[in-house]
Amino acid sequence: MRRRGPVCSLLALVLLSSSAAFAVEYYRYTDEKGITVINRQGVPPHLIGQGYEVLSEQGRVVRVVPRAPTPEEYRAQKAEQAQAKADWQLLRLYPRVEDIDHARDRKVAELDGQINISRNNLLVVDALKADLQGQVALKKNEGRSVPAALRGSLAEATVDQQRLQRKIAGYLNSKSDLESAFAQDKTRLTELLKKR
């Protein structure tokens, strides 16, 4: 007798769950003409994006499927999510406004160091190129031909000079972009910290 109680309860539970699985559902949606339709077959595929409600046999709303967002709404949602993630990362990295200033100063100092190294290298290459150009001029003044090795060295020095000039310009652009990005982050961080 004691064993029949749990078995009967389990059997009743299985029967109830199986009957719930076969429960009839109705779908309420608005058609192309703006008329509200209740249908047992489901929502036509071309109307699913407009949203609909699932109703029980008694007419109660079981669940609501919202309409799909428009492309503009979808882009706005994605932008909001991206901004929220960026804000979270900003607050995690910089708990105080002073922290962002310190980080900016470190990054700028690193770039200044790279710029100084490249400028010093450029000075060396400029001096080498000037020396090579002097040797070429001397050979020409003496009426002698310029050796191929000397012409090759002068061409290499010119290439190095141009490469270092581009490198310095790139560092200066990076420094400007970095300072601008940190300024924007600082403004946003200040706004976020005021809201806390």
N, C-alpha and C positions, 0 to 999 in steps of 0.2 A: 504494500500500500504506500509506503513512504517513497518508493522509487517511481511510482506512477505520477506523483505530483510534479517533479521537475520535468519528466518526459512529456506530460500533458502541456505544461507551460511552454516548453520548447516547441512542441507541435503547434500550439496556438500562435506562437510568435512567427513561426515559419509561414503559417497560413495567412496571417495578417500582412506580413511583408510581401508575400507573393501577390496578394490581392491589391496591395498598394502599387506594386510594379505594373499591374495591368489596369490601373485606374485610368479613366478616360480624361484626356486633357483637351481643352479648347483654346483656340488662339484668337485673340482680339487685336485687330489692326485696322488701319485706315487705307482704303484703296485709292486708286488714281483719281477718283472723282471726289474724294474727301468724305466718303461714306464709311462709317464704322462697320466692320465685318467681324462676325464671330464664326469661326470655321474649325471643324474637327480635323481636317486634313493637314493643316499647317499653313504657314505664311508663304505666298508665292515668292520665289527666289529674288525677283526684281524689287520686292517691297521689304525684304528683311532689313535692309539698311536704314529704313525709316523707324525701326523699333516696333515692339509689340508686347502684349501681355499674355501670359499663360494662365488660364483659368481652370479651376477644378470643376467637377461635375455639378457642384452646388453654385458655381458662378463666382467663387472667391478667387482673388488674384493670388496665384501661387508664386509667380516671379515676374519681374519686369525686365525686358531686354531693351536697353536704351537705344536710341537711334545712333547710327555711326556718325562720327564727327566729319564735318566738311574738311577739304584739304587745308583751308585756312585755319580752322580750329585745331586740326591735327598738328600743323606746324607750330601753332601757338602753344599747344600742350607740350610738344617736344622742347620748345625754347624755354618754357617754364621749368621743365624737368632739368634741362642742362644748366639753367641759372641756379636752381636749388642745389644741384651737385657742386657747381663751382663755389657757391656760397659756403657750403658745408666744408669743402676742402680749404677754403680761405680761412675760415674760423679755426679749423684744425691746425693749420700751419702757423697762424699768427693770432695768438690769444689777445695781444695788445697791439695798438697802432705802432708803438715804438719798435716792436719786433719786425714789422715790415720795413721800417727805415733801416734797421741794422742789416737785414737781408739784402736790401737794395745796395747799401754801401759796400757790402762784401762782394757782391756780383760786379759792381762798377769798378772796384779796386782790382778784381781779377782781370777784367777787360783792359783797364789802364795798364796793367802789367804786361799783357800781351801786346798792346799798342806800343809801349816803350821798347820792348824787345824787338818788335818788327821795325820800328824807327831806327834803332841802333844798327840793326842788320842792314837797313837801307843806306845808312851813312857809310857803312863799310863798302857796300856794293857801289855806291856813288863814287867813293874815292878810288876804288879799283877801276871802275869804268873810265874815270877821268885820267888815271894813269895809263890805261890801255889806249885811250884816244890820243894822249900825248905821244906814246910810242909810235902809233900809226902816223901821226902828223910829222914826226921826226923822220921816219922812213921816207915819207913822200917828199919832204923838203930836201932830203939828201938824194932824191932821185932813184931810190931803191924800191924794189917791189915789197909789198907788205906780205909777210909769211902767212900761210893758211892757218897755222896754229894761233897766231895773234888775232887774225880776223875771227876765228872761232871763239876765242876767249872773249873778245869784245861782244860778239853776238850773245854768248851765254850771260855775260854781265848785264846786257840790255834786257834779256828775258827775265833774269832774277830781279832786276830793278822794277820791271812792270808787275811781276808777280807780287813783290812786297808792297807796291803801291796799291794793288787791288786788295791785298790782305788787310792793309791798314784801313782802307775805305770800308771794307766789310766789317771790321771791328768797330769803327766809328758808327756805322749804321746800326749794328747790334746794340751798341751802347745807347743810342738814341731810342731804339725800340724798347730796350729794357727799362729805361727810365720812364718812358710813356706807359708801359704795362704796369710798372710798380705804382705810378701815380694813379692809374685807374683802380688798381687793387686797393690802394690806400683809401681812396674815396669810398669805394664799396664797403670796405671793412669798417670805416667810420660809421657809415649808415647802419650796417648790421649791428654793431656794438651799441648804437643808440637805441635800437629796438629791444635790446635785452632788458 
